[in-house]
Amino acid sequence: MNFHQLTVSYTVTSGLPRPRISFYCSWLSDMGFTPGALVKVLTKPGEMSFILCDESNVKEKNETFVKVLKAPSLSISEPYIHDAGWDIDDSLLARYEYGLIQVRKLPPSTIIMPAAAARKKEDLRLSGSWLASNGFVPDSVVTVASEPGSIVIRLYENGVEKYVELVKYARQKKLKILQVRKGLRNRFIDVAGSCLNKAGFSPDGQFLASYDYGLIKLQRLNFIDL
């Protein structure tokens, strides 16, 4: 399975914003969704599916079908989005394979964290504007707790000033100590390869990153559990 993150956007009709999902992706053609292809849209609470169809075999009535446009692109608007229980600005996760795209809503304050280039190839780099808005500003100190299946990163307030105390605490709890760094364009945290190994993660995988102020939790990307 492959994954793609998107957001419920909108189009304005009669002066009112109407929710809309659009795929403008190069992988559409690779998955069989070529320009002019007929696609069945199935909706149920919490999920939407796009299924590639053979137009000559379509006999069902009262079902929704759309066509892939020239771009190629694939779009769907209300009321199907409302039938899935979604609204404008909701973050969604799509998983896709040949002939099938399934879409579900991501939990609040959750993003897909793809692999990003770190200084050491065995490390995992977390980056983005969301770090600073949740307290992870450059030079702040964090602790990293790893266990099978998850990694938890916590901001340690005044960590630089309390470094001796922090080291003692980290040794007792078997934690790693890291600092938030500032690159040319963004802030980042490089999670050590040893932390990934302990969690059973690979640095070139994809993860669900759930965050709140001072807290980040990394888990394996599991579409079924969403």
N, C-alpha and C positions, 0 to 999 in steps of 0.2 A: 504493500500500500504506500501511496505518496500522500503528502499533506500540503494544504494551502490555507493560509489565514486570510480572511476578508472581513469587511464591515458592511452592515446594512446601510446603504446610502439612500438617496431619495431623488425623485424627480418632481417638479412642480407642475401640477395640473389644476386649472381653474383657480390659480392663486394659492393652492394648498400643497404642502409637501406630501408626497406619497412614497412609502418605503419601496426599495428596489434592491435586488441582488444582481450583480453583474460580474461575469468572468471575462476578462480580457487577457487570456493566458496562452503562451506558446504551446503548453502541453495539451491544450484541447484537441488539436489535430492528432497528436501522438496517441491520444486515448480514443480516437475514432470519431470525435465530435468535429467533423469537417464542415466547411460552409455548405449549407443546405440540408444537413442531416436533421432528421426528425427526432425529437427528444420527448419522452413522456415525463411529466412532473408529478411525483407522488408526495403528498404532504400529510403529516400527522403531528400531534403536539410534540414540539421539541426537535423535530427532524424534517428534512426535505431531501428527496432523492431525485436525481436526473438520470434517466435510463435511455440509452441509445436504442432506437427502434428501426425496424424495417418497414417503411411506409406501405409496402404492398401487403403487409400482414396485419395492419392496424384495423381492427373491427370493433373495438370497444367504444361505447358511447359514454357521455358524461365524464370523460377524463380530459386532463389538460395536456396539450402538446405544444411545444415551441420548436422553432427552427434555429439552427446555428447560423449566425450572420456571416458576412463576407470576411470579417476582421481576422480570424474567427472570434466571435464573442457569443456569449450565452447569457440571457437576462430573464428575470421573472419579477413581477411586481405584486402589489396587493390584489386580491385578498389572500393569496396563498401564503404570503409572509405572515399575515395575521393568524392564519390557520395554524402555523407552526409556533405561534406564541412569541414572535419576535417583533422588534420595533427599530426605528431609525437609530443608528449609532451602536447597535448591539455588535459585539465581536463574535465572529463565527469561525468554525474550523471545518474545512472540507477535506475529506479523504477521497482519493480517486484511483481508479484502475481502468482498464480498457472497457468502455461502454457504460461506466457507472461513476457517478459523483454523489456522495452522501454528505450532508451538511448538518452540523449541530452547533448549538450556542456554547460559547466559552463562559465559564464562571466569571463574575466580576473581578477586575484587577488581576487578570490572568492573560499571559501572552505565550505564544510559541517561541521558544528560544532555540534558534538554529545554531549550528556550530559557527564560530567566528574565529578568525586567526588570532592566536595568542602567541606570546614570545616563545613559549615552549609548546611543541605540537601535542604533547600529552596533556596540556592544560585546557580548560574551558573558559572562554572569555564571555562575561556578561556585560552588555553595554546598552546604552540608550538613555534618552532624556528622563525616563521614568525612575532611574536611579536617584538622581538629585532631588526630584520631587517627593521622594520617600525617605529622605534623610541621608542617603548614601552620597555625600559630597566628597570632592577630592581630599585625600589625606585622612579621612575618617577611618577608624579601625573597626574591623568586624571579626566575629568568631564564626567558624565553620564546623558544623556537626554532621558527620556522615554515618549512615547506617544503610543496610541493604534496601534499595528502592527509593531512597530520598536523601537530599542534602538540604540542611537548614542553615541559612546565613543570617546572623543577627548583628545589628549595629551595637557597638559597645560605646556608650556615651563617654566623652572625654577620655577616649582610649589612649591617646598620646600622653596625656598628663598622668594617667593611671597605669602606665605600661607594666611596671613591676607587679602591681596587683593583678593585672590582666594575665600576665604570664603564669603566675601561680594558679589562677583560676582555670586557665586553659589546660594546664598540666593535670589538674585534679579531674577535670571533665573530659580529658582526651580530645581537646578541640584544636583546630588549626587557627592561627591568627593571620589575617590578611589586611591590606590597606586598599582603599579605593584610590585609583590612579586617574590622572587627567591626561588624555591624549590630545591630538591636534583638534579633533572635532567633538569628542564626547568623553564621558566618564566610563570607567570600566573596572571590573573586578576579574582577575585571573584566578579561577579556582584550580588548585593544584591537582595534578594527575593522581596523587595518592588518595585524595578525597573522592575522586571519581571511581577509582578502583574499589574502594571500600563500599561505595554505594552500588557497584556493579554497572556503572555507566561507561559509555564510550565518548570521548571528546568530539567525535564526528557524528554523534546522534542528534536527535531532537528531543526537547523537553518541554513540559508545561512549567512555566514559572509563575507562581502565585505570589503576590506581594502586598504588603501593607507597610505603614511607616515603620522603618527599622527592622523589617523582616522580609526575607525571601525564601521560598520553599521550591526546590526543584524536584520534579517527579518524572517518571517515564511518560511519554505521550501515549495515552490509552484512549482511543476514540470511544470505545464501548462504555467506559466509566463516566464520560461527560454527562 
